[in-house]
Structures are given as C-alpha cells and as structure tokens.
Amino acid sequence: MNLTAVLDHTALAALYRADPFFTGLYIEASRGTGRVIIPSLSVLAAERQVSGAGKHAASLRFAENVPFSAAHAVDAMDWANVDWPVAHAAAIAWHAVKAGEPLTVLSLEPELYAGTGITPLNPT
C-alpha cells in the first residue's frame, strides 16, 4: 500500500534541512512507492520560515505541487482561527477525506491544525 503524505511548511523546512525521515519519504516517492503532496501555500510559508526551503520544495521532481484553489478557500473560510500556512494543507486533507482517499498530513507543529478537524502526524 502506498502512503500519500501532505507536507506542510514545517515539514518542508525539515526536508530542506535534510531531515532523515522526510528525505526517506521523498526517496520512496521517487521510487513510486509513496506519494508526496506539496500545497503551494506551504511552499510560500516554508520560504518565509527558512530562506531557500520554499524554492527547494517547488523544485522537487517527485512531489506533486497542488495550487490553492477556490474549493480550498471555501473550506478554509470555516477556520477563522487557523493561519493561512495551515489552511491549504488542511483543505487538501478534507478533499481527500470526502473523496475516500487516504492520506496523512505531516507537520512538526500539529497543534496549528486545532479547529480544522484534521489531526496531522508529527513524525519526530
């Protein structure tokens, strides 16, 4: 069974720093045994958090970059107390839940998702 993982801005910053878990996950995606999804707003937030992290994330060949859509914005409007870097990853997760597609949001700060109904996994 292939794992599908959404990497938020904290995970992208860790990947940029060559964190072994996230590097291994990306290697699995390059082999076709896993899937890495990168929300476009997470790319921007990662760049603001760690200079170079967003540019690195945007260049990853074996990751799927997902643009922020109107449907994602509609979901995010329900989360008044959630910051924008988290809203995109959470909305992608909700769309997957509605479609019956299993995926995991990975975050080093899962508490940022309070109020979204999404519980990210902190792999550290």
Accessible surface in RSA format (square Angstrom, percent):
REM  Atomic radii and reference values for relative SASA: ProtOr
REM  Chains: A
REM  Algorithm: Lee & Richards
REM  Probe-radius: 1.40
REM  Slices: 20
REM RES _ NUM      All-atoms   Total-Side   Main-Chain    Non-polar    All polar
REM                ABS   REL    ABS   REL    ABS   REL    ABS   REL    ABS   REL
RES MET A   1   216.95 112.4 129.48  85.7  87.47 208.3 106.80  90.8 110.15 145.9
RES ASN A   2    89.90  62.0  72.89  70.4  17.01  41.0  16.63  40.0  73.27  70.8
RES LEU A   3    81.11  45.2  76.58  54.8   4.53  11.4  79.82  56.1   1.29   3.5
RES THR A   4    15.78  11.2  13.91  14.1   1.87   4.5   1.53   2.1  14.25  21.5
RES ALA A   5     0.19   0.2   0.19   0.3   0.00   0.0   0.19   0.3   0.00   0.0
RES VAL A   6     0.00   0.0   0.00   0.0   0.00   0.0   0.00   0.0   0.00   0.0
RES LEU A   7     1.10   0.6   1.10   0.8   0.00   0.0   1.10   0.8   0.00   0.0
RES ASP A   8     0.00   0.0   0.00   0.0   0.00   0.0   0.00   0.0   0.00   0.0
RES HIS A   9    17.83   9.7  17.83  12.4   0.00   0.0   6.22   6.4  11.61  13.5
RES THR A  10     4.04   2.9   2.39   2.4   1.64   3.9   3.24   4.4   0.79   1.2
RES ALA A  11     0.00   0.0   0.00   0.0   0.00   0.0   0.00   0.0   0.00   0.0
RES LEU A  12     0.76   0.4   0.11   0.1   0.65   1.6   0.11   0.1   0.65   1.7
RES ALA A  13     1.20   1.1   1.20   1.9   0.00   0.0   1.20   1.7   0.00   0.0
RES ALA A  14     5.30   4.9   3.99   6.2   1.31   3.0   5.30   7.5   0.00   0.0
RES LEU A  15    11.85   6.6   7.41   5.3   4.44  11.2   7.41   5.2   4.44  11.9
RES TYR A  16    91.07  42.5  71.27  40.6  19.79  51.5  37.11  27.9  53.96  66.5
RES ARG A  17   148.08  62.2 117.34  59.8  30.74  73.2  60.42  82.6  87.66  53.1
RES ALA A  18    70.72  65.0  55.59  85.8  15.13  34.4  57.28  80.7  13.44  35.6
RES ASP A  19    33.90  23.7  28.57  28.4   5.33  12.6   9.34  22.0  24.56  24.5
RES PRO A  20   112.77  82.2  97.92  89.3  14.85  54.0 104.15  86.0   8.62  53.6
RES PHE A  21    89.58  44.8  76.91  47.6  12.67  33.0  85.81  52.0   3.77  10.8
RES PHE A  22     0.52   0.3   0.07   0.0   0.45   1.2   0.07   0.0   0.45   1.3
RES THR A  23    49.46  35.2  49.36  50.0   0.10   0.2  47.44  63.7   2.02   3.1
RES GLY A  24    29.67  36.6   0.00   N/A  29.67  36.6  28.50  78.2   1.17   2.6
RES LEU A  25    18.70  10.4  14.31  10.2   4.39  11.0  16.71  11.7   1.99   5.3
RES TYR A  26    38.26  17.9  38.08  21.7   0.17   0.5  33.83  25.4   4.43   5.5
RES ILE A  27    73.65  41.9  73.38  54.7   0.27   0.7  73.65  53.0   0.00   0.0
RES GLU A  28    65.52  37.6  65.52  49.6   0.00   0.0  29.01  56.1  36.50  29.8
RES ALA A  29    10.00   9.2   1.04   1.6   8.96  20.4   1.04   1.5   8.96  23.7
RES SER A  30    42.94  36.3  22.24  29.7  20.71  47.7  10.18  21.7  32.77  45.9
RES ARG A  31   162.60  68.3 127.84  65.2  34.76  82.8  49.69  67.9 112.91  68.4
RES GLY A  32    51.12  63.0   0.00   N/A  51.12  63.0  31.58  86.7  19.54  43.8
RES THR A  33    69.32  49.3  59.43  60.3   9.89  23.6  59.73  80.2   9.59  14.5
RES GLY A  34    11.71  14.4   0.00   N/A  11.71  14.4   3.34   9.2   8.38  18.8
RES ARG A  35   104.72  44.0 101.40  51.7   3.33   7.9  48.17  65.8  56.55  34.3
RES VAL A  36     1.39   0.9   0.88   0.8   0.51   1.2   0.88   0.8   0.51   1.4
RES ILE A  37     6.55   3.7   6.55   4.9   0.00   0.0   6.55   4.7   0.00   0.0
RES ILE A  38     0.00   0.0   0.00   0.0   0.00   0.0   0.00   0.0   0.00   0.0
RES PRO A  39     0.00   0.0   0.00   0.0   0.00   0.0   0.00   0.0   0.00   0.0
RES SER A  40    42.50  35.9  35.98  48.0   6.52  15.0  33.11  70.5   9.39  13.2
RES LEU A  41    36.91  20.6  36.91  26.4   0.00   0.0  36.91  25.9   0.00   0.0
RES SER A  42     0.00   0.0   0.00   0.0   0.00   0.0   0.00   0.0   0.00   0.0
RES VAL A  43    26.02  17.1  26.02  23.6   0.00   0.0  26.02  22.6   0.00   0.0
RES LEU A  44    76.58  42.6  72.71  52.0   3.86   9.7  75.81  53.2   0.76   2.1
RES ALA A  45     6.08   5.6   2.61   4.0   3.47   7.9   3.85   5.4   2.23   5.9
RES ALA A  46     0.00   0.0   0.00   0.0   0.00   0.0   0.00   0.0   0.00   0.0
RES GLU A  47    41.78  24.0  35.79  27.1   5.99  14.3  30.13  58.3  11.64   9.5
RES ARG A  48   168.74  70.8 131.19  66.9  37.55  89.4  55.84  76.3 112.90  68.4
RES GLN A  49    88.72  49.6  53.97  39.4  34.75  82.7  32.67  69.5  56.05  42.5
RES VAL A  50    27.14  17.9  23.15  21.0   3.98   9.6  27.14  23.6   0.00   0.0
RES SER A  51    96.29  81.4  78.05 104.2  18.24  42.0  44.90  95.6  51.39  72.0
RES GLY A  52    16.51  20.4   0.00   N/A  16.51  20.4  14.74  40.4   1.77   4.0
RES ALA A  53     0.06   0.1   0.00   0.0   0.06   0.1   0.00   0.0   0.06   0.2
RES GLY A  54     0.81   1.0   0.00   N/A   0.81   1.0   0.81   2.2   0.00   0.0
RES LYS A  55   151.10  73.7 139.91  85.8  11.18  26.6 106.83  96.2  44.26  47.1
RES HIS A  56    63.95  35.0  57.77  40.2   6.18  15.8  38.85  40.0  25.10  29.2
RES ALA A  57     0.76   0.7   0.76   1.2   0.00   0.0   0.76   1.1   0.00   0.0
RES ALA A  58    58.26  53.6  38.03  58.7  20.23  46.0  38.37  54.0  19.90  52.7
RES SER A  59    81.85  69.2  51.34  68.5  30.51  70.3  47.78 101.8  34.06  47.7
RES LEU A  60    19.78  11.0  13.07   9.4   6.71  16.9  14.52  10.2   5.27  14.2
RES ARG A  61   198.68  83.4 166.69  85.0  31.98  76.1  68.30  93.3 130.37  79.0
RES PHE A  62    82.92  41.5  66.72  41.3  16.20  42.1  74.38  45.1   8.54  24.4
RES ALA A  63    15.53  14.3   0.00   0.0  15.53  35.3   2.30   3.2  13.24  35.1
RES GLU A  64    76.16  43.7  68.99  52.2   7.17  17.1  38.69  74.8  37.47  30.6
RES ASN A  65    69.16  47.7  48.65  47.0  20.50  49.4  29.50  71.0  39.66  38.3
RES VAL A  66    26.48  17.4  25.91  23.5   0.56   1.4  26.48  23.0   0.00   0.0
RES PRO A  67    97.87  71.3  94.73  86.4   3.14  11.4  96.15  79.4   1.72  10.7
RES PHE A  68    77.50  38.8  51.58  31.9  25.92  67.4  51.58  31.3  25.92  74.2
RES SER A  69    45.83  38.7  36.24  48.4   9.59  22.1  42.83  91.2   3.00   4.2
RES ALA A  70    82.32  75.7  67.36 103.9  14.96  34.0  73.89 104.1   8.43  22.3
RES ALA A  71    49.88  45.9  39.07  60.3  10.81  24.6  45.44  64.0   4.44  11.8
RES HIS A  72    15.08   8.2  15.08  10.5   0.00   0.0   5.70   5.9   9.38  10.9
RES ALA A  73    29.65  27.3  28.14  43.4   1.51   3.4  29.06  40.9   0.59   1.6
RES VAL A  74    90.49  59.5  88.45  80.1   2.04   4.9  88.45  76.9   2.04   5.5
RES ASP A  75    20.03  14.0  18.27  18.2   1.76   4.2   3.31   7.8  16.72  16.7
RES ALA A  76    19.12  17.6  11.50  17.8   7.62  17.3  11.68  16.5   7.44  19.7
RES MET A  77   138.37  71.7 107.29  71.0  31.08  74.0  77.45  65.8  60.92  80.7
RES ASP A  78   119.11  83.4  87.66  87.3  31.45  74.4  24.12  56.8  95.00  94.7
RES TRP A  79    28.10  11.3  18.46   8.9   9.64  22.6  11.88   6.3  16.22  26.3
RES ALA A  80    98.18  90.3  57.68  89.0  40.50  92.1  67.59  95.2  30.59  81.0
RES ASN A  81   151.39 104.4 115.41 111.5  35.98  86.6  38.35  92.3 113.04 109.3
RES VAL A  82    20.55  13.5   2.36   2.1  18.19  43.8   3.88   3.4  16.67  45.2
RES ASP A  83    96.34  67.5  89.43  89.0   6.91  16.3  16.35  38.5  79.99  79.8
RES TRP A  84   104.66  42.0  98.70  47.8   5.97  14.0  75.46  40.2  29.20  47.4
RES PRO A  85    18.99  13.8  18.99  17.3   0.00   0.0  18.99  15.7   0.00   0.0
RES VAL A  86     0.91   0.6   0.91   0.8   0.00   0.0   0.91   0.8   0.00   0.0
RES ALA A  87     8.18   7.5   8.18  12.6   0.00   0.0   8.18  11.5   0.00   0.0
RES HIS A  88     0.00   0.0   0.00   0.0   0.00   0.0   0.00   0.0   0.00   0.0
RES ALA A  89     0.00   0.0   0.00   0.0   0.00   0.0   0.00   0.0   0.00   0.0
RES ALA A  90     0.00   0.0   0.00   0.0   0.00   0.0   0.00   0.0   0.00   0.0
RES ALA A  91     0.00   0.0   0.00   0.0   0.00   0.0   0.00   0.0   0.00   0.0
RES ILE A  92    12.86   7.3  11.22   8.4   1.64   4.0  11.90   8.6   0.96   2.6
RES ALA A  93     3.49   3.2   3.42   5.3   0.07   0.2   3.42   4.8   0.07   0.2
RES TRP A  94    76.39  30.7  76.39  37.0   0.00   0.0  74.38  39.7   2.02   3.3
RES HIS A  95    61.12  33.4  55.36  38.5   5.76  14.7  33.78  34.8  27.34  31.8
RES ALA A  96     5.78   5.3   2.67   4.1   3.11   7.1   5.12   7.2   0.67   1.8
RES VAL A  97    89.80  59.1  72.76  65.9  17.04  41.1  77.62  67.4  12.18  33.0
RES LYS A  98   138.94  67.8  98.68  60.5  40.26  95.9  84.23  75.8  54.71  58.3
RES ALA A  99    66.09  60.8  29.37  45.3  36.73  83.5  41.98  59.1  24.12  63.9
RES GLY A 100    64.04  79.0   0.00   N/A  64.04  79.0  37.07 101.7  26.96  60.4
RES GLU A 101    96.27  55.3  90.93  68.8   5.34  12.7  34.36  66.5  61.90  50.5
RES PRO A 102    99.30  72.4  81.25  74.1  18.05  65.6  92.17  76.1   7.14  44.4
RES LEU A 103    41.48  23.1  10.39   7.4  31.08  78.1  13.30   9.3  28.17  75.8
RES THR A 104    39.45  28.1  35.67  36.2   3.78   9.0  18.35  24.6  21.10  31.9
RES VAL A 105     5.14   3.4   1.53   1.4   3.60   8.7   1.53   1.3   3.60   9.8
RES LEU A 106     2.40   1.3   2.40   1.7   0.00   0.0   2.40   1.7   0.00   0.0
RES SER A 107     0.00   0.0   0.00   0.0   0.00   0.0   0.00   0.0   0.00   0.0
RES LEU A 108    51.78  28.8  37.86  27.1  13.92  35.0  37.86  26.6  13.92  37.5
RES GLU A 109    60.10  34.5  60.10  45.5   0.00   0.0  16.86  32.6  43.24  35.3
RES PRO A 110    37.63  27.4  32.06  29.2   5.57  20.2  32.35  26.7   5.28  32.8
RES GLU A 111   121.78  69.9 101.24  76.6  20.55  48.9  72.07 139.4  49.71  40.6
RES LEU A 112    58.96  32.8  46.89  33.5  12.07  30.4  51.62  36.3   7.34  19.7
RES TYR A 113     2.15   1.0   0.57   0.3   1.58   4.1   0.96   0.7   1.18   1.5
RES ALA A 114    77.96  71.7  55.59  85.8  22.37  50.9  68.49  96.4   9.47  25.1
RES GLY A 115    68.78  84.8   0.00   N/A  68.78  84.8  39.13 107.4  29.65  66.4
RES THR A 116     3.78   2.7   0.00   0.0   3.78   9.0   1.17   1.6   2.61   4.0
RES GLY A 117    63.46  78.3   0.00   N/A  63.46  78.3  35.69  97.9  27.77  62.2
RES ILE A 118    22.53  12.8  13.84  10.3   8.69  21.0  15.28  11.0   7.25  19.7
RES THR A 119   128.21  91.2 100.25 101.6  27.96  66.6  69.74  93.7  58.48  88.4
RES PRO A 120     8.83   6.4   1.77   1.6   7.05  25.6   1.79   1.5   7.04  43.7
RES LEU A 121    96.76  53.9  93.80  67.1   2.95   7.4  96.74  67.9   0.02   0.1
RES ASN A 122    52.80  36.4  36.90  35.7  15.90  38.3  12.13  29.2  40.67  39.3
RES PRO A 123    35.64  26.0   1.88   1.7  33.76 122.7   9.59   7.9  26.05 161.9
RES THR A 124   117.35  83.5  53.37  54.1  63.98 152.5  73.92  99.3  43.43  65.7
END  Absolute sums over single chains surface
CHAIN  1 A     6324.6       4772.7       1551.9       3851.0       2473.7
END  Absolute sums over all chains
TOTAL          6324.6       4772.7       1551.9       3851.0       2473.7
